[in-house]
Amino acid sequence: MKNYDNMTVAEIVAQDYRAADIFREHNIDFCCGGNIRLTEACNPLQINVQHLISQISQLETEPADQTDQYIEWSPDLLADYIEQTHHVYVTRNIPVITAYLQKIVSVHGENHPELHRVLKLFLASSEELTDHMKREEMVLFPFIRQMTTGVKEGREFRKPGFGTVINPISRMMTEHTTEGNRFREMSALTNQYAAPSDACNTYVVTLAKLNEFELDLHKHIHLENNILFPKAIEMENVLLSN
Protein backbone atom coordinates (compact mmCIF):
# COMPACT_ATOMS: atom_id res chain seq x y z
CA MET A 1 0.00 0.00 0.00
CA LYS A 2 1.24 3.50 -0.81
CA ASN A 3 2.23 5.88 1.97
CA TYR A 4 -0.69 8.26 1.50
CA ASP A 5 0.17 10.13 4.73
CA ASN A 6 3.13 11.77 2.97
CA MET A 7 1.28 12.55 -0.26
CA THR A 8 -0.70 15.66 -1.13
CA VAL A 9 -4.33 15.43 -2.22
CA ALA A 10 -3.24 16.55 -5.70
CA GLU A 11 -0.59 13.83 -5.95
CA ILE A 12 -3.09 11.13 -4.97
CA VAL A 13 -5.61 12.23 -7.61
CA ALA A 14 -2.86 12.64 -10.22
CA GLN A 15 -1.91 8.98 -9.77
CA ASP A 16 -5.50 7.71 -9.75
CA TYR A 17 -8.33 10.03 -10.78
CA ARG A 18 -10.89 7.71 -9.19
CA ALA A 19 -9.78 9.15 -5.84
CA ALA A 20 -11.44 12.41 -6.93
CA ASP A 21 -14.86 10.86 -6.28
CA ILE A 22 -13.81 9.97 -2.73
CA PHE A 23 -12.51 13.47 -2.05
CA ARG A 24 -15.63 15.02 -3.58
CA GLU A 25 -17.80 12.87 -1.30
CA HIS A 26 -15.96 14.34 1.71
CA ASN A 27 -15.94 17.92 0.34
CA ILE A 28 -12.15 17.94 -0.03
CA ASP A 29 -10.87 20.24 -2.78
CA PHE A 30 -8.52 18.21 -4.99
CA CYS A 31 -8.02 20.70 -7.84
CA CYS A 32 -7.49 24.31 -6.71
CA GLY A 33 -6.60 23.51 -3.11
CA GLY A 34 -5.02 20.11 -3.60
CA ASN A 35 -1.43 21.01 -2.73
CA ILE A 36 -1.77 20.07 0.94
CA ARG A 37 -1.10 16.77 2.68
CA LEU A 38 -4.00 14.44 3.37
CA THR A 39 -3.94 15.09 7.12
CA GLU A 40 -4.07 18.85 6.59
CA ALA A 41 -7.10 18.43 4.33
CA CYS A 42 -8.91 16.14 6.78
CA ASN A 43 -8.37 17.94 10.10
CA PRO A 44 -10.49 21.09 9.46
CA LEU A 45 -13.35 18.90 8.21
CA GLN A 46 -13.04 16.46 11.16
CA ILE A 47 -12.56 13.54 8.80
CA ASN A 48 -10.95 10.33 10.06
CA VAL A 49 -7.72 10.17 8.06
CA GLN A 50 -7.27 6.43 8.42
CA HIS A 51 -10.81 5.76 7.22
CA LEU A 52 -10.17 7.94 4.19
CA ILE A 53 -6.86 6.19 3.49
CA SER A 54 -8.67 2.86 3.69
CA GLN A 55 -11.15 4.03 1.04
CA ILE A 56 -8.36 5.25 -1.24
CA SER A 57 -6.30 2.10 -0.71
CA GLN A 58 -9.25 0.01 -1.86
CA LEU A 59 -8.75 1.50 -5.33
CA GLU A 60 -5.42 -0.36 -5.56
CA THR A 61 -7.30 -3.67 -5.60
CA GLU A 62 -9.59 -2.62 -8.44
CA PRO A 63 -8.78 -2.35 -12.17
CA ALA A 64 -7.11 0.97 -12.92
CA ASP A 65 -9.13 3.65 -14.61
CA GLN A 66 -7.95 4.90 -17.99
CA THR A 67 -7.52 8.40 -16.56
CA ASP A 68 -4.35 7.21 -14.82
CA GLN A 69 -2.65 7.53 -18.17
CA TYR A 70 -2.62 11.34 -17.99
CA ILE A 71 0.31 11.47 -15.61
CA GLU A 72 2.36 9.53 -18.18
CA TRP A 73 1.51 11.80 -21.11
CA SER A 74 3.99 14.30 -22.50
CA PRO A 75 3.12 17.96 -21.77
CA ASP A 76 2.30 18.76 -25.40
CA LEU A 77 -0.09 15.80 -25.66
CA LEU A 78 -1.76 16.80 -22.42
CA ALA A 79 -2.14 20.41 -23.58
CA ASP A 80 -3.72 19.17 -26.82
CA TYR A 81 -6.14 16.96 -24.89
CA ILE A 82 -7.19 19.75 -22.52
CA GLU A 83 -7.75 22.15 -25.40
CA GLN A 84 -9.63 19.69 -27.61
CA THR A 85 -11.71 18.17 -24.82
CA HIS A 86 -12.28 20.56 -21.93
CA HIS A 87 -11.95 23.87 -23.77
CA VAL A 88 -14.37 22.64 -26.43
CA TYR A 89 -16.79 21.41 -23.74
CA VAL A 90 -16.78 24.78 -21.96
CA THR A 91 -17.24 26.74 -25.20
CA ARG A 92 -20.15 24.58 -26.33
CA ASN A 93 -21.99 24.54 -23.01
CA ILE A 94 -21.73 28.18 -21.93
CA PRO A 95 -24.48 29.45 -24.32
CA VAL A 96 -26.69 26.42 -23.60
CA ILE A 97 -26.56 26.81 -19.82
CA THR A 98 -26.88 30.59 -20.05
CA ALA A 99 -30.12 30.25 -22.04
CA TYR A 100 -31.51 27.68 -19.58
CA LEU A 101 -30.63 29.86 -16.58
CA GLN A 102 -32.20 32.96 -18.10
CA LYS A 103 -35.39 31.01 -18.75
CA ILE A 104 -35.76 29.58 -15.24
CA VAL A 105 -34.91 32.97 -13.70
CA SER A 106 -37.76 34.55 -15.66
CA VAL A 107 -40.19 31.81 -14.60
CA HIS A 108 -39.01 30.83 -11.09
CA GLY A 109 -36.95 33.83 -10.02
CA GLU A 110 -39.66 35.30 -7.82
CA ASN A 111 -40.08 32.12 -5.74
CA HIS A 112 -36.38 31.28 -5.90
CA PRO A 113 -34.47 34.57 -5.71
CA GLU A 114 -31.17 32.69 -5.36
CA LEU A 115 -31.39 31.94 -9.09
CA HIS A 116 -30.61 35.58 -9.87
CA ARG A 117 -27.30 35.22 -8.02
CA VAL A 118 -26.58 31.89 -9.75
CA LEU A 119 -27.11 33.50 -13.16
CA LYS A 120 -24.86 36.42 -12.24
CA LEU A 121 -22.11 34.07 -11.06
CA PHE A 122 -22.35 31.89 -14.16
CA LEU A 123 -22.21 34.87 -16.52
CA ALA A 124 -19.10 36.16 -14.72
CA SER A 125 -17.52 32.72 -14.86
CA SER A 126 -18.36 32.36 -18.55
CA GLU A 127 -16.66 35.64 -19.42
CA GLU A 128 -13.56 34.88 -17.35
CA LEU A 129 -13.22 31.29 -18.55
CA THR A 130 -13.50 32.34 -22.19
CA ASP A 131 -10.70 34.88 -21.77
CA HIS A 132 -8.67 32.45 -19.66
CA MET A 133 -8.82 29.69 -22.27
CA LYS A 134 -7.87 32.08 -25.09
CA ARG A 135 -4.73 33.10 -23.21
CA GLU A 136 -3.84 29.46 -22.64
CA GLU A 137 -4.37 28.63 -26.30
CA MET A 138 -2.46 31.65 -27.61
CA VAL A 139 0.38 31.96 -25.07
CA LEU A 140 0.90 29.21 -22.50
CA PHE A 141 0.08 26.05 -24.46
CA PRO A 142 2.15 27.03 -27.54
CA PHE A 143 5.12 27.68 -25.25
CA ILE A 144 4.65 24.30 -23.56
CA ARG A 145 4.61 22.63 -26.99
CA GLN A 146 7.73 24.58 -27.96
CA MET A 147 9.53 23.43 -24.80
CA THR A 148 8.48 19.82 -25.38
CA THR A 149 9.95 19.93 -28.88
CA GLY A 150 13.08 21.56 -27.51
CA VAL A 151 13.61 18.76 -25.01
CA LYS A 152 12.95 16.05 -27.60
CA GLU A 153 15.21 17.58 -30.26
CA GLY A 154 17.84 19.19 -28.04
CA ARG A 155 17.15 22.69 -29.33
CA GLU A 156 18.57 25.80 -27.70
CA PHE A 157 16.15 27.24 -25.16
CA ARG A 158 14.95 30.79 -25.75
CA LYS A 159 13.35 32.60 -22.86
CA PRO A 160 9.82 33.86 -23.62
CA GLY A 161 8.69 37.44 -23.34
CA PHE A 162 6.94 36.62 -20.05
CA GLY A 163 10.28 35.57 -18.50
CA THR A 164 9.49 32.17 -17.09
CA VAL A 165 6.62 29.72 -17.50
CA ILE A 166 5.91 30.15 -13.79
CA ASN A 167 4.49 33.63 -14.48
CA PRO A 168 1.53 32.64 -16.71
CA ILE A 169 1.03 29.46 -14.69
CA SER A 170 0.68 31.45 -11.46
CA ARG A 171 -1.94 33.64 -13.09
CA MET A 172 -3.84 30.63 -14.46
CA MET A 173 -3.86 28.96 -11.03
CA THR A 174 -5.16 32.12 -9.35
CA GLU A 175 -7.95 32.28 -11.90
CA HIS A 176 -8.70 28.59 -11.34
CA THR A 177 -9.20 29.32 -7.65
CA THR A 178 -11.59 32.15 -8.48
CA GLU A 179 -13.71 29.89 -10.70
CA GLY A 180 -13.64 27.10 -8.14
CA ASN A 181 -14.99 29.53 -5.53
CA ARG A 182 -17.72 30.75 -7.90
CA PHE A 183 -18.98 27.23 -8.55
CA ARG A 184 -18.74 26.37 -4.86
CA GLU A 185 -21.12 29.26 -4.19
CA MET A 186 -23.46 28.18 -7.00
CA SER A 187 -23.54 24.67 -5.57
CA ALA A 188 -24.35 25.97 -2.10
CA LEU A 189 -27.09 28.29 -3.42
CA THR A 190 -28.80 25.38 -5.20
CA ASN A 191 -28.37 22.83 -2.40
CA GLN A 192 -25.76 20.97 -4.45
CA TYR A 193 -27.85 21.34 -7.61
CA ALA A 194 -30.90 19.64 -6.09
CA ALA A 195 -34.15 20.70 -7.77
CA PRO A 196 -36.88 22.08 -5.45
CA SER A 197 -40.32 20.51 -5.29
CA ASP A 198 -41.86 23.11 -7.62
CA ALA A 199 -39.18 22.76 -10.31
CA CYS A 200 -40.23 22.26 -13.90
CA ASN A 201 -38.31 20.00 -16.29
CA THR A 202 -36.22 22.91 -17.56
CA TYR A 203 -35.24 23.76 -13.97
CA VAL A 204 -34.17 20.15 -13.35
CA VAL A 205 -32.17 20.01 -16.58
CA THR A 206 -30.48 23.35 -15.86
CA LEU A 207 -29.24 22.22 -12.46
CA ALA A 208 -28.07 18.91 -13.88
CA LYS A 209 -26.10 20.71 -16.58
CA LEU A 210 -24.57 23.09 -14.03
CA ASN A 211 -23.49 20.10 -11.95
CA GLU A 212 -21.99 18.44 -15.03
CA PHE A 213 -20.20 21.68 -15.94
CA GLU A 214 -18.66 21.93 -12.47
CA LEU A 215 -17.51 18.30 -12.51
CA ASP A 216 -15.86 18.86 -15.89
CA LEU A 217 -14.22 22.03 -14.57
CA HIS A 218 -12.82 20.13 -11.59
CA LYS A 219 -11.16 17.61 -13.89
CA HIS A 220 -10.03 20.39 -16.25
CA ILE A 221 -8.36 22.31 -13.41
CA HIS A 222 -6.91 19.12 -11.92
CA LEU A 223 -5.21 18.16 -15.18
CA GLU A 224 -3.64 21.61 -15.41
CA ASN A 225 -2.77 22.42 -11.79
CA ASN A 226 -1.66 18.97 -10.71
CA ILE A 227 -0.17 17.42 -13.86
CA LEU A 228 0.46 19.78 -16.80
CA PHE A 229 1.79 22.80 -14.91
CA PRO A 230 4.28 20.86 -12.73
CA LYS A 231 5.51 19.08 -15.88
CA ALA A 232 5.97 22.44 -17.65
CA ILE A 233 7.93 23.94 -14.76
CA GLU A 234 10.14 20.86 -14.53
CA MET A 235 10.71 20.91 -18.28
CA GLU A 236 11.74 24.57 -18.23
CA ASN A 237 14.21 23.83 -15.41
CA VAL A 238 15.74 21.02 -17.51
CA LEU A 239 16.11 23.31 -20.52
CA LEU A 240 17.66 26.08 -18.43
CA SER A 241 20.19 23.69 -16.94
CA ASN A 242 21.44 22.51 -20.35
Kinemage of the C-alpha trace (Angstrom):
@kinemage 1
@onewidth
@group {chain A} dominant
@subgroup {mainchain}
@vectorlist {calphas} color= white
{ca met a 1} P 0.000 0.000 0.000
{ca lys a 2} L 1.244 3.504 -0.808
{ca asn a 3} L 2.228 5.880 1.972
{ca tyr a 4} L -0.689 8.259 1.503
{ca asp a 5} L 0.167 10.133 4.730
{ca asn a 6} L 3.125 11.767 2.973
{ca met a 7} L 1.279 12.547 -0.263
{ca thr a 8} L -0.704 15.658 -1.131
{ca val a 9} L -4.329 15.431 -2.220
{ca ala a 10} L -3.241 16.553 -5.699
{ca glu a 11} L -0.591 13.826 -5.953
{ca ile a 12} L -3.090 11.131 -4.974
{ca val a 13} L -5.608 12.228 -7.613
{ca ala a 14} L -2.862 12.644 -10.224
{ca gln a 15} L -1.915 8.984 -9.771
{ca asp a 16} L -5.499 7.711 -9.745
{ca tyr a 17} L -8.325 10.034 -10.778
{ca arg a 18} L -10.886 7.708 -9.187
{ca ala a 19} L -9.784 9.155 -5.836
{ca ala a 20} L -11.445 12.409 -6.926
{ca asp a 21} L -14.864 10.863 -6.276
{ca ile a 22} L -13.806 9.967 -2.728
{ca phe a 23} L -12.514 13.469 -2.047
{ca arg a 24} L -15.629 15.017 -3.579
{ca glu a 25} L -17.798 12.874 -1.296
{ca his a 26} L -15.956 14.336 1.706
{ca asn a 27} L -15.941 17.921 0.337
{ca ile a 28} L -12.152 17.938 -0.028
{ca asp a 29} L -10.874 20.236 -2.777
{ca phe a 30} L -8.522 18.210 -4.991
{ca cys a 31} L -8.025 20.696 -7.836
{ca cys a 32} L -7.492 24.305 -6.709
{ca gly a 33} L -6.597 23.513 -3.108
{ca gly a 34} L -5.022 20.106 -3.597
{ca asn a 35} L -1.433 21.006 -2.733
{ca ile a 36} L -1.767 20.066 0.942
{ca arg a 37} L -1.097 16.771 2.682
{ca leu a 38} L -3.998 14.436 3.369
{ca thr a 39} L -3.938 15.088 7.119
{ca glu a 40} L -4.067 18.852 6.586
{ca ala a 41} L -7.104 18.428 4.332
{ca cys a 42} L -8.914 16.139 6.783
{ca asn a 43} L -8.370 17.942 10.100
{ca pro a 44} L -10.492 21.085 9.461
{ca leu a 45} L -13.348 18.897 8.210
{ca gln a 46} L -13.040 16.462 11.158
{ca ile a 47} L -12.560 13.537 8.801
{ca asn a 48} L -10.953 10.327 10.062
{ca val a 49} L -7.723 10.169 8.058
{ca gln a 50} L -7.272 6.426 8.416
{ca his a 51} L -10.806 5.756 7.224
{ca leu a 52} L -10.172 7.938 4.186
{ca ile a 53} L -6.855 6.193 3.489
{ca ser a 54} L -8.673 2.855 3.690
{ca gln a 55} L -11.146 4.027 1.039
{ca ile a 56} L -8.357 5.247 -1.242
{ca ser a 57} L -6.299 2.095 -0.712
{ca gln a 58} L -9.252 0.007 -1.855
{ca leu a 59} L -8.750 1.497 -5.330
{ca glu a 60} L -5.421 -0.359 -5.559
{ca thr a 61} L -7.296 -3.669 -5.598
{ca glu a 62} L -9.590 -2.619 -8.438
{ca pro a 63} L -8.783 -2.350 -12.173
{ca ala a 64} L -7.106 0.969 -12.917
{ca asp a 65} L -9.130 3.654 -14.613
{ca gln a 66} L -7.949 4.898 -17.988
{ca thr a 67} L -7.522 8.403 -16.563
{ca asp a 68} L -4.354 7.205 -14.818
{ca gln a 69} L -2.645 7.533 -18.171
{ca tyr a 70} L -2.618 11.338 -17.990
{ca ile a 71} L 0.310 11.471 -15.607
{ca glu a 72} L 2.360 9.529 -18.177
{ca trp a 73} L 1.506 11.802 -21.105
{ca ser a 74} L 3.991 14.299 -22.498
{ca pro a 75} L 3.123 17.957 -21.769
{ca asp a 76} L 2.300 18.763 -25.397
{ca leu a 77} L -0.090 15.804 -25.663
{ca leu a 78} L -1.757 16.803 -22.417
{ca ala a 79} L -2.137 20.411 -23.583
{ca asp a 80} L -3.719 19.173 -26.823
{ca tyr a 81} L -6.138 16.960 -24.886
{ca ile a 82} L -7.193 19.753 -22.522
{ca glu a 83} L -7.746 22.150 -25.403
{ca gln a 84} L -9.627 19.686 -27.614
{ca thr a 85} L -11.715 18.171 -24.815
{ca his a 86} L -12.283 20.558 -21.926
{ca his a 87} L -11.953 23.868 -23.772
{ca val a 88} L -14.368 22.642 -26.428
{ca tyr a 89} L -16.789 21.411 -23.739
{ca val a 90} L -16.783 24.783 -21.962
{ca thr a 91} L -17.239 26.739 -25.203
{ca arg a 92} L -20.155 24.577 -26.330
{ca asn a 93} L -21.988 24.538 -23.011
{ca ile a 94} L -21.730 28.184 -21.931
{ca pro a 95} L -24.476 29.448 -24.315
{ca val a 96} L -26.689 26.421 -23.599
{ca ile a 97} L -26.561 26.809 -19.816
{ca thr a 98} L -26.879 30.589 -20.046
{ca ala a 99} L -30.121 30.253 -22.041
{ca tyr a 100} L -31.510 27.680 -19.584
{ca leu a 101} L -30.629 29.862 -16.583
{ca gln a 102} L -32.201 32.958 -18.103
{ca lys a 103} L -35.390 31.006 -18.752
{ca ile a 104} L -35.763 29.582 -15.239
{ca val a 105} L -34.907 32.974 -13.696
{ca ser a 106} L -37.759 34.549 -15.658
{ca val a 107} L -40.189 31.806 -14.598
{ca his a 108} L -39.011 30.835 -11.092
{ca gly a 109} L -36.948 33.833 -10.018
{ca glu a 110} L -39.663 35.296 -7.823
{ca asn a 111} L -40.082 32.123 -5.743
{ca his a 112} L -36.380 31.278 -5.896
{ca pro a 113} L -34.467 34.574 -5.713
{ca glu a 114} L -31.165 32.689 -5.355
{ca leu a 115} L -31.393 31.941 -9.093
{ca his a 116} L -30.614 35.581 -9.867
{ca arg a 117} L -27.301 35.218 -8.021
{ca val a 118} L -26.578 31.891 -9.749
{ca leu a 119} L -27.114 33.496 -13.160
{ca lys a 120} L -24.858 36.424 -12.245
{ca leu a 121} L -22.112 34.068 -11.060
{ca phe a 122} L -22.347 31.894 -14.165
{ca leu a 123} L -22.207 34.869 -16.524
{ca ala a 124} L -19.105 36.163 -14.723
{ca ser a 125} L -17.518 32.721 -14.860
{ca ser a 126} L -18.357 32.360 -18.553
{ca glu a 127} L -16.655 35.637 -19.416
{ca glu a 128} L -13.564 34.878 -17.346
{ca leu a 129} L -13.220 31.288 -18.549
{ca thr a 130} L -13.499 32.345 -22.186
{ca asp a 131} L -10.700 34.880 -21.770
{ca his a 132} L -8.675 32.446 -19.657
{ca met a 133} L -8.816 29.690 -22.273
{ca lys a 134} L -7.872 32.077 -25.091
{ca arg a 135} L -4.725 33.096 -23.212
{ca glu a 136} L -3.839 29.463 -22.637
{ca glu a 137} L -4.370 28.628 -26.297
{ca met a 138} L -2.462 31.650 -27.609
{ca val a 139} L 0.383 31.959 -25.075
{ca leu a 140} L 0.900 29.212 -22.495
{ca phe a 141} L 0.076 26.054 -24.458
{ca pro a 142} L 2.150 27.030 -27.539
{ca phe a 143} L 5.124 27.681 -25.250
{ca ile a 144} L 4.649 24.300 -23.563
{ca arg a 145} L 4.611 22.631 -26.988
{ca gln a 146} L 7.728 24.581 -27.956
{ca met a 147} L 9.525 23.426 -24.801
{ca thr a 148} L 8.481 19.817 -25.381
{ca thr a 149} L 9.946 19.932 -28.885
{ca gly a 150} L 13.077 21.564 -27.510
{ca val a 151} L 13.607 18.763 -25.006
{ca lys a 152} L 12.953 16.048 -27.601
{ca glu a 153} L 15.214 17.577 -30.260
{ca gly a 154} L 17.835 19.186 -28.043
{ca arg a 155} L 17.150 22.693 -29.330
{ca glu a 156} L 18.573 25.800 -27.698
{ca phe a 157} L 16.153 27.244 -25.165
{ca arg a 158} L 14.945 30.793 -25.751
{ca lys a 159} L 13.348 32.600 -22.864
{ca pro a 160} L 9.823 33.858 -23.622
{ca gly a 161} L 8.689 37.441 -23.337
{ca phe a 162} L 6.940 36.622 -20.047
{ca gly a 163} L 10.276 35.572 -18.500
{ca thr a 164} L 9.486 32.168 -17.088
{ca val a 165} L 6.619 29.716 -17.501
{ca ile a 166} L 5.911 30.151 -13.793
{ca asn a 167} L 4.488 33.628 -14.483
{ca pro a 168} L 1.532 32.643 -16.713
{ca ile a 169} L 1.034 29.458 -14.688
{ca ser a 170} L 0.681 31.452 -11.460
{ca arg a 171} L -1.943 33.642 -13.092
{ca met a 172} L -3.836 30.631 -14.459
{ca met a 173} L -3.858 28.962 -11.029
{ca thr a 174} L -5.156 32.121 -9.352
{ca glu a 175} L -7.954 32.282 -11.903
{ca his a 176} L -8.698 28.586 -11.343
{ca thr a 177} L -9.203 29.320 -7.646
{ca thr a 178} L -11.589 32.152 -8.479
{ca glu a 179} L -13.708 29.885 -10.698
{ca gly a 180} L -13.640 27.103 -8.139
{ca asn a 181} L -14.995 29.526 -5.534
{ca arg a 182} L -17.721 30.747 -7.901
{ca phe a 183} L -18.980 27.233 -8.554
{ca arg a 184} L -18.740 26.372 -4.862
{ca glu a 185} L -21.120 29.262 -4.192
{ca met a 186} L -23.460 28.183 -7.000
{ca ser a 187} L -23.535 24.669 -5.572
{ca ala a 188} L -24.352 25.975 -2.097
{ca leu a 189} L -27.093 28.289 -3.420
{ca thr a 190} L -28.799 25.378 -5.198
{ca asn a 191} L -28.368 22.827 -2.396
{ca gln a 192} L -25.755 20.970 -4.449
{ca tyr a 193} L -27.846 21.335 -7.606
{ca ala a 194} L -30.905 19.636 -6.093
{ca ala a 195} L -34.152 20.701 -7.773
{ca pro a 196} L -36.880 22.084 -5.447
{ca ser a 197} L -40.325 20.507 -5.292
{ca asp a 198} L -41.862 23.107 -7.620
{ca ala a 199} L -39.180 22.757 -10.309
{ca cys a 200} L -40.231 22.257 -13.905
{ca asn a 201} L -38.314 19.999 -16.286
{ca thr a 202} L -36.218 22.913 -17.562
{ca tyr a 203} L -35.243 23.757 -13.968
{ca val a 204} L -34.171 20.153 -13.349
{ca val a 205} L -32.166 20.005 -16.581
{ca thr a 206} L -30.484 23.346 -15.861
{ca leu a 207} L -29.243 22.222 -12.455
{ca ala a 208} L -28.069 18.905 -13.881
{ca lys a 209} L -26.099 20.711 -16.582
{ca leu a 210} L -24.575 23.090 -14.031
{ca asn a 211} L -23.490 20.104 -11.950
{ca glu a 212} L -21.987 18.438 -15.028
{ca phe a 213} L -20.196 21.682 -15.936
{ca glu a 214} L -18.663 21.934 -12.466
{ca leu a 215} L -17.505 18.304 -12.509
{ca asp a 216} L -15.860 18.857 -15.893
{ca leu a 217} L -14.222 22.029 -14.571
{ca his a 218} L -12.824 20.125 -11.591
{ca lys a 219} L -11.158 17.613 -13.895
{ca his a 220} L -10.032 20.389 -16.254
{ca ile a 221} L -8.355 22.307 -13.408
{ca his a 222} L -6.906 19.120 -11.920
{ca leu a 223} L -5.212 18.165 -15.183
{ca glu a 224} L -3.635 21.614 -15.413
{ca asn a 225} L -2.774 22.419 -11.788
{ca asn a 226} L -1.662 18.967 -10.714
{ca ile a 227} L -0.174 17.420 -13.858
{ca leu a 228} L 0.456 19.782 -16.799
{ca phe a 229} L 1.793 22.805 -14.905
{ca pro a 230} L 4.277 20.864 -12.731
{ca lys a 231} L 5.514 19.085 -15.884
{ca ala a 232} L 5.965 22.438 -17.655
{ca ile a 233} L 7.930 23.941 -14.757
{ca glu a 234} L 10.143 20.856 -14.527
{ca met a 235} L 10.707 20.907 -18.282
{ca glu a 236} L 11.740 24.571 -18.225
{ca asn a 237} L 14.209 23.827 -15.408
{ca val a 238} L 15.742 21.023 -17.507
{ca leu a 239} L 16.110 23.314 -20.518
{ca leu a 240} L 17.656 26.079 -18.426
{ca ser a 241} L 20.190 23.689 -16.938
{ca asn a 242} L 21.439 22.510 -20.352
